[in-house]
């Protein structure tokens, strides 16, 4: 896998999405409002999708897409 700025940004977004998913589950367990975290995770996923598509179109990226749960 090529280690460029796009690769770093994709990995960073994936880590942020995982963190947000964990925060959402914790909020749900505690019965708290998770709407803001849900919106943020949707935005991060959209950023990730866009970045993966843009980088893939340039042919400089070989990263497997993550699936939304």
C-alpha beads as a LAMMPS data file, in Angstrom:
LAMMPS data file: protein, C-alpha beads

69 atoms
68 bonds

1 atom types
1 bond types

-500.0 500.0 xlo xhi
-500.0 500.0 ylo yhi
-500.0 500.0 zlo zhi

Masses

1 110.0

Atoms # bond

1 1 1 0.000 0.000 0.000
2 1 1 1.256 3.425 -0.937
3 1 1 1.844 5.785 1.985
4 1 1 0.801 9.193 0.717
5 1 1 -1.200 12.046 2.202
6 1 1 -4.463 10.557 0.899
7 1 1 -3.692 7.219 2.535
8 1 1 -3.008 8.961 5.835
9 1 1 -6.242 10.974 5.607
10 1 1 -8.247 7.842 4.816
11 1 1 -6.782 5.959 7.755
12 1 1 -7.394 8.944 10.028
13 1 1 -11.042 9.200 8.916
14 1 1 -11.537 5.472 9.481
15 1 1 -10.174 5.800 13.017
16 1 1 -12.460 8.765 13.698
17 1 1 -15.464 6.815 12.388
18 1 1 -14.640 3.887 14.655
19 1 1 -14.323 6.243 17.624
20 1 1 -17.642 7.889 16.833
21 1 1 -19.322 4.503 16.485
22 1 1 -18.084 3.584 19.924
23 1 1 -19.293 6.895 21.358
24 1 1 -22.720 6.415 19.773
25 1 1 -23.066 2.929 21.263
26 1 1 -22.092 4.276 24.685
27 1 1 -24.610 7.131 24.437
28 1 1 -27.323 4.685 23.412
29 1 1 -26.523 2.354 26.323
30 1 1 -26.843 5.285 28.716
31 1 1 -30.102 6.417 27.127
32 1 1 -28.677 9.751 26.010
33 1 1 -29.268 11.679 22.790
34 1 1 -26.877 10.566 20.081
35 1 1 -28.210 12.732 17.226
36 1 1 -25.171 15.027 17.032
37 1 1 -22.801 12.062 16.956
38 1 1 -24.950 10.371 14.283
39 1 1 -24.753 13.476 12.089
40 1 1 -21.010 13.742 12.596
41 1 1 -20.432 10.093 11.705
42 1 1 -22.514 10.516 8.520
43 1 1 -20.358 13.499 7.533
44 1 1 -17.150 11.579 8.216
45 1 1 -18.390 8.640 6.126
46 1 1 -19.243 11.004 3.261
47 1 1 -15.762 12.548 3.489
48 1 1 -14.231 9.082 3.453
49 1 1 -16.307 7.995 0.446
50 1 1 -15.329 11.132 -1.455
51 1 1 -11.654 10.787 -0.597
52 1 1 -11.549 7.105 -1.575
53 1 1 -13.295 7.817 -4.898
54 1 1 -11.044 10.783 -5.659
55 1 1 -7.868 8.911 -4.784
56 1 1 -8.981 5.783 -6.655
57 1 1 -9.715 7.815 -9.783
58 1 1 -6.116 8.997 -9.717
59 1 1 -4.941 5.397 -9.581
60 1 1 -2.695 6.032 -6.598
61 1 1 -4.640 4.182 -3.966
62 1 1 -5.103 0.553 -3.013
63 1 1 -7.259 0.614 0.112
64 1 1 -10.227 -1.645 0.747
65 1 1 -13.486 0.212 1.317
66 1 1 -15.049 -0.130 4.767
67 1 1 -18.614 -1.294 5.139
68 1 1 -21.119 0.645 7.190
69 1 1 -22.681 -1.197 10.035

Bonds

1 1 1 2
2 1 2 3
3 1 3 4
4 1 4 5
5 1 5 6
6 1 6 7
7 1 7 8
8 1 8 9
9 1 9 10
10 1 10 11
11 1 11 12
12 1 12 13
13 1 13 14
14 1 14 15
15 1 15 16
16 1 16 17
17 1 17 18
18 1 18 19
19 1 19 20
20 1 20 21
21 1 21 22
22 1 22 23
23 1 23 24
24 1 24 25
25 1 25 26
26 1 26 27
27 1 27 28
28 1 28 29
29 1 29 30
30 1 30 31
31 1 31 32
32 1 32 33
33 1 33 34
34 1 34 35
35 1 35 36
36 1 36 37
37 1 37 38
38 1 38 39
39 1 39 40
40 1 40 41
41 1 41 42
42 1 42 43
43 1 43 44
44 1 44 45
45 1 45 46
46 1 46 47
47 1 47 48
48 1 48 49
49 1 49 50
50 1 50 51
51 1 51 52
52 1 52 53
53 1 53 54
54 1 54 55
55 1 55 56
56 1 56 57
57 1 57 58
58 1 58 59
59 1 59 60
60 1 60 61
61 1 61 62
62 1 62 63
63 1 63 64
64 1 64 65
65 1 65 66
66 1 66 67
67 1 67 68
68 1 68 69
